[in-house]
């Protein structure tokens, strides 16, 4: 490589070279940042379920009761029977499961949202880790209540919670909002006790006619992280009335807020990349055309085609290396900026059901706000750098095929 010739070329074309380097580096940084953010989508979409520690919750469309008296199943929590839960547990992605029975209770005292849980299950473990006072006891006449529910209704350990004619003693007080307002219960009972209360309701029996059959209305599924497929489609195929909540529920919401990784944003980014590659090729072709007299002189003084290609490839490699070094630095800045951005996810009412006609009860926090969990991955940076080098090297080789069209004899006249 003739360094003096290269430096002379740089001095004559400072603006063009600067624009080229900045354009490539900015696109590199944007591309790496977008890919890193898109990789964080599963983590973002899974945030609403983080407190529970599961990936999928299944409920079933039910019916609206004629009267809101006693135990009431929300219309998004229709009964799911034992044969149905068995089929859900047998799905290929399921590694573990738990059942619950969520209902509202209306009486002359105060409104109660209740969840019956299975001892030893996933929800039971969540309650165990959040007992603030008393003990974790869910016998036939035991109840756990949240701290906010206890404070609002003046309840303490040992007091009774009335559900119609049934009386449950408060054995423990747990931290409020342990589930992140997914299945937002204030009172926790054993699953058999909850089922007995709902089963004794004439209104519920009239709506669903479940008789003596065992039923739940919340099925929690822990998924195999290696399983690839559409869980929601698989579950909906079993019964179209199923309501499925998973990371897919929140993925589109996250994508809508991150426009650059939406379908439109991805297409625009690809188009921008294609235009950049074309512009790089045209710029190199133009540079060759304007340097034809110089190239002819170099051929006359003895430079071979191999020498010329080596010279111009070395020049392009220097420009591209400078662009990629700057691009890597800008990408790091881009990741820091992306990691500081806030994203908001709204819980669907169906998974956080509270009565619409009780504004105070329904005014629970259904918005999850968090920063984007973007992580630095050196493999991504290395792969992107090598990919850019490969693409632009191919473009250079195609352009430099035009060197053979330059005839030194034409410049001897």
C-alpha positions in Angstrom: 0.0 0.0 0.0 1.3 3.5 -0.9 0.6 5.5 2.3 1.5 8.9 0.8 -0.9 8.3 -2.1 -3.6 7.3 0.4 -3.1 10.4 2.6 -3.2 12.7 -0.4 -6.5 11.2 -1.4 -7.9 11.7 2.1 -6.8 15.3 2.2 -8.6 15.9 -1.1 -11.8 14.2 0.0 -12.2 14.9 3.7 -15.9 15.7 3.6 -16.9 12.6 1.6 -14.8 10.3 3.7 -16.3 11.8 7.0 -19.8 11.4 5.7 -19.1 7.8 4.7 -17.6 6.9 8.1 -20.3 8.7 10.1 -23.1 7.1 8.0 -21.8 3.5 8.4 -21.1 4.0 12.1 -24.5 5.5 12.8 -26.3 2.7 11.0 -24.1 0.0 12.8 -25.0 1.6 16.2 -28.7 1.7 15.3 -28.8 -1.9 14.1 -27.0 -3.3 17.1 -29.2 -1.3 19.5 -32.4 -2.5 17.8 -31.3 -6.1 17.8 -30.4 -5.9 21.5 -33.7 -4.3 22.3 -35.6 -6.9 20.3 -33.8 -9.6 22.2 -35.1 -8.1 25.4 -38.8 -8.5 24.3 -39.4 -11.9 26.0 -38.1 -10.5 29.3 -40.3 -7.4 28.9 -43.4 -9.4 28.0 -42.8 -11.8 30.9 -42.6 -9.0 33.6 -46.3 -9.1 34.5 -45.8 -12.8 35.6 -42.5 -12.3 37.4 -44.0 -12.2 40.8 -45.9 -15.4 40.4 -43.0 -17.1 38.6 -45.0 -18.7 35.8 -45.4 -18.0 32.1 -49.0 -18.9 31.3 -52.4 -18.5 33.0 -55.6 -20.0 31.6 -59.1 -18.9 32.4 -62.4 -19.4 30.6 -65.2 -17.1 29.4 -68.1 -17.4 31.7 -71.5 -15.6 32.2 -72.7 -12.5 33.9 -75.0 -13.4 36.9 -78.4 -11.8 37.2 -77.6 -10.8 40.8 -74.4 -9.8 42.6 -75.2 -11.5 45.8 -73.0 -13.9 47.8 -70.2 -15.7 45.9 -69.9 -14.6 42.2 -67.6 -15.9 39.5 -66.3 -13.0 37.4 -67.4 -13.5 33.8 -63.8 -14.0 32.8 -63.5 -16.8 35.3 -65.9 -19.5 34.2 -65.5 -23.0 35.7 -62.8 -25.3 34.3 -63.4 -29.0 35.2 -61.1 -31.7 36.2 -61.0 -33.4 32.8 -60.1 -30.0 31.2 -57.3 -29.3 33.7 -55.9 -32.7 33.0 -55.7 -32.0 29.3 -54.0 -28.6 30.0 -51.4 -30.2 32.2 -50.7 -32.7 29.4 -49.7 -30.0 26.9 -46.1 -30.5 25.6 -44.7 -27.3 27.0 -46.0 -27.7 30.5 -43.4 -28.4 33.2 -45.6 -27.7 36.2 -49.1 -26.4 37.1 -51.4 -25.1 39.8 -55.1 -24.6 40.1 -57.1 -21.8 41.8 -60.7 -20.7 42.3 -61.2 -16.9 42.2 -64.5 -15.3 43.1 -66.1 -12.2 44.5 -68.2 -12.2 47.6 -71.0 -9.6 48.2 -72.7 -9.3 51.5 -73.8 -6.6 54.0 -70.4 -6.2 55.5 -67.7 -5.5 52.8 -66.7 -6.7 49.4 -64.2 -9.5 49.3 -62.1 -10.9 46.5 -61.2 -14.5 47.3 -58.8 -17.0 45.9 -58.8 -20.7 46.9 -55.4 -22.2 46.5 -54.0 -25.7 46.6 -51.6 -26.4 49.5 -48.1 -27.0 48.2 -48.9 -25.4 44.8 -47.2 -22.5 43.1 -49.6 -19.9 44.6 -49.2 -21.5 48.1 -45.4 -21.0 47.8 -45.9 -17.4 46.8 -48.0 -16.8 49.9 -45.5 -18.6 52.1 -42.8 -16.2 51.0 -44.9 -13.2 51.8 -46.3 -13.8 55.3 -45.7 -10.7 57.3 -47.6 -11.6 60.4 -48.9 -14.9 61.9 -48.5 -18.2 60.1 -49.3 -19.9 56.8 -52.3 -22.0 57.7 -55.1 -22.9 55.2 -57.2 -25.4 57.1 -60.9 -25.9 56.5 -61.8 -22.8 58.5 -58.5 -20.8 58.1 -57.9 -17.7 56.0 -55.0 -15.4 55.0 -55.7 -11.8 54.3 -53.6 -9.0 52.7 -52.2 -6.2 54.8 -54.2 -3.6 52.8 -57.4 -5.5 53.3 -56.7 -5.9 57.1 -56.0 -2.1 57.4 -59.1 -1.1 55.4 -61.5 -3.3 57.4 -59.8 -3.1 60.8 -58.9 -6.8 61.0 -56.2 -8.5 62.9 -54.9 -12.0 63.6 -57.6 -14.2 65.2 -60.5 -12.1 63.8 -63.2 -13.7 61.7 -63.8 -13.1 58.0 -67.5 -13.9 57.2 -68.4 -15.3 53.8 -72.2 -15.7 54.2 -72.8 -18.3 56.9 -69.2 -19.5 56.8 -66.7 -18.1 59.3 -62.9 -18.2 58.7 -60.3 -17.2 61.2 -57.5 -15.0 60.2 -54.3 -17.0 60.7 -51.9 -14.8 58.8 -51.5 -11.4 57.2 -49.5 -11.3 53.9 -47.9 -8.5 52.0 -50.3 -6.7 49.7 -50.3 -7.3 46.0 -48.2 -10.4 46.1 -49.2 -11.4 42.6 -48.7 -8.0 41.0 -52.5 -7.6 40.7 -52.8 -10.7 38.6 -55.8 -12.5 40.2 -56.0 -9.7 42.8 -57.4 -11.5 45.9 -57.6 -10.0 49.3 -58.6 -13.2 51.1 -57.0 -16.7 50.6 -58.7 -19.9 51.5 -57.9 -23.6 50.8 -59.2 -24.7 47.5 -61.8 -27.2 49.0 -63.2 -24.5 51.2 -63.5 -22.0 48.3 -65.1 -24.7 46.1 -67.7 -25.5 48.8 -68.7 -21.8 49.1 -69.1 -21.3 45.4 -70.8 -24.8 45.0 -73.4 -23.8 47.6 -74.5 -20.7 45.6 -77.9 -21.2 43.9 -77.0 -18.4 41.4 -73.7 -20.1 40.4 -75.4 -23.5 40.1 -78.1 -21.9 38.0 -75.6 -20.3 35.6 -73.2 -23.2 35.3 -74.9 -26.3 36.6 -71.6 -27.9 37.9 -73.4 -29.9 40.5 -70.9 -32.0 42.5 -68.1 -31.9 39.9 -64.8 -30.6 40.9 -63.9 -27.3 39.2 -61.5 -24.4 39.3 -61.3 -21.2 37.2 -57.7 -20.4 37.2 -55.0 -22.8 35.8 -51.4 -21.7 36.1 -48.9 -23.3 33.8 -45.1 -23.3 34.2 -43.5 -23.6 30.7 -40.5 -25.3 29.4 -38.2 -22.4 28.3 -36.8 -24.5 25.5 -40.2 -25.3 23.9 -40.8 -23.5 20.6 -44.4 -23.0 19.5 -47.6 -21.0 19.9 -48.9 -21.9 23.3 -52.0 -19.7 23.0 -53.0 -21.3 19.7 -52.5 -24.8 21.2 -54.7 -24.0 24.2 -57.4 -22.2 22.1 -57.6 -25.2 19.9 -58.8 -27.2 22.9 -61.5 -24.8 23.6 -62.1 -21.4 22.0 -63.6 -20.1 25.2 -60.3 -20.3 27.0 -58.7 -17.0 27.9 -54.9 -17.4 27.6 -52.5 -14.9 29.2 -48.8 -15.3 28.5 -45.8 -13.3 27.3 -47.6 -13.2 24.0 -50.3 -11.1 25.6 -47.9 -8.3 26.2 -45.4 -8.7 23.3 -47.5 -6.7 20.9 -48.0 -4.0 23.4 -44.3 -3.8 24.0 -43.6 -3.8 20.2 -46.2 -1.0 19.7 -44.2 1.2 22.1 -40.9 0.3 20.6 -41.8 1.4 17.0 -38.3 0.8 15.7 -38.7 -3.0 16.1 -42.2 -3.2 14.8 -42.8 -4.6 11.3 -42.7 -1.0 9.8 -39.6 -0.1 11.8 -37.9 -3.4 10.8 -38.7 -2.7 7.1 -37.5 0.9 7.3 -34.3 -0.3 9.0 -33.7 -2.9 6.2 -34.4 -0.3 3.5 -32.0 2.1 5.1 -29.3 -0.6 5.2 -29.8 -1.5 1.6 -29.6 2.2 0.6 -26.4 2.6 2.6 -24.8 -0.4 0.9 -25.8 0.9 -2.5 -24.5 4.4 -1.6 -21.2 2.9 -0.5 -20.9 1.0 -3.8 -21.8 4.1 -5.9 -19.3 6.2 -3.9 -16.5 3.7 -4.6 -17.5 3.5 -8.3 -17.4 7.3 -8.5 -14.1 7.4 -6.7 -12.6 5.0 -9.2 -14.0 7.0 -12.1 -12.5 10.3 -10.8 -9.2 8.6 -10.1 -8.8 7.0 -13.5 -6.0 9.3 -14.6 -4.1 8.4 -11.4 -4.7 4.7 -11.9 -3.5 4.9 -15.5 -0.3 6.5 -14.3 0.2 3.8 -11.7 -0.2 1.2 -14.4 2.3 2.9 -16.6 4.9 3.0 -13.9 4.5 -0.7 -13.3 1.6 -1.4 -10.9 -0.2 -4.6 -11.6 -3.9 -5.2 -11.2 -3.2 -7.0 -8.0 -1.3 -4.0 -6.6 -4.2 -1.7 -7.5 -6.8 -3.9 -5.9 -4.6 -4.3 -2.8 -4.3 -0.5 -2.6 -8.0 0.2 -2.9 -9.0 -2.7 -0.6 -6.6 -1.4 2.0 -8.1 2.1 1.8 -11.6 0.8 2.1 -10.6 -1.4 5.0 -9.1 1.6 6.8 -12.3 3.6 6.3 -14.6 0.7 7.3 -12.5 -0.1 10.4 -12.7 3.5 11.5 -16.5 3.5 10.9 -16.9 0.2 12.9 -14.8 1.5 15.8 -16.9 4.6 16.0 -20.1 2.4 15.5 -19.2 0.2 18.4 -18.7 3.2 20.6 -22.0 4.7 19.5 -23.8 1.3 20.0 -22.6 1.3 23.6 -24.1 4.8 24.0 -27.3 3.6 22.2 -27.7 0.7 24.7 -27.3 3.0 27.7 -30.0 5.3 26.2 -32.3 2.3 25.4 -31.8 0.9 28.9 -33.0 4.2 30.5 -36.2 4.3 28.5 -39.5 3.5 30.2 -42.0 1.0 28.9 -45.6 0.6 30.2 -47.7 -2.6 30.1 -51.4 -2.6 30.9 -52.9 -5.7 32.6 -56.1 -6.8 30.9 -59.1 -6.5 33.1 -59.9 -10.2 32.6 -56.7 -11.3 34.4 -57.2 -8.7 37.2 -60.9 -8.8 37.5 -62.6 -6.5 40.0 -66.2 -5.2 39.8 -66.7 -2.3 37.5 -69.5 -0.9 39.6 -67.3 -0.6 42.7 -64.9 2.1 41.5 -62.8 2.0 44.7 -62.2 -1.8 44.3 -61.7 -1.6 40.6 -59.1 1.2 40.9 -56.2 -1.2 41.4 -52.9 -0.5 39.6 -53.0 -2.3 36.3 -50.0 -0.5 34.8 -46.6 -2.0 35.0 -43.8 0.5 34.3 -40.3 -0.6 33.9 -37.0 0.2 32.1 -36.0 -1.9 29.1 -33.8 -4.8 30.3 -31.1 -4.4 27.6 -27.8 -6.2 28.2 -24.4 -5.9 26.5 -23.6 -9.0 24.5 -20.1 -9.0 23.1 -21.0 -11.8 20.7 -23.7 -9.5 19.1 -21.1 -6.8 18.6 -18.5 -9.2 17.2 -21.0 -10.8 14.8 -22.3 -7.4 13.6 -18.7 -6.2 13.0 -17.8 -9.3 11.0 -21.0 -9.1 9.0 -20.4 -5.5 8.1 -16.8 -6.3 7.1 -18.0 -9.1 4.9 -20.8 -7.2 3.2 -18.7 -4.1 2.4 -15.8 -6.3 1.3 -18.1 -8.0 -1.2 -19.3 -4.6 -2.5 -15.7 -3.5 -2.9 -14.7 -6.6 -4.8 -17.6 -6.1 -7.2 -16.7 -2.4 -7.7 -13.0 -3.0 -8.2 -13.8 -5.3 -11.1 -14.1 -2.1 -13.1 -10.3 -1.5 -12.7 -9.6 -3.7 -15.7 -11.7 -1.3 -17.9 -9.2 1.5 -17.3 -6.7 1.6 -20.3 -3.4 3.4 -19.6 -2.9 4.0 -23.3 -5.9 6.3 -23.3 -4.0 8.7 -21.1 -0.7 8.8 -23.1 -2.0 11.1 -25.8 
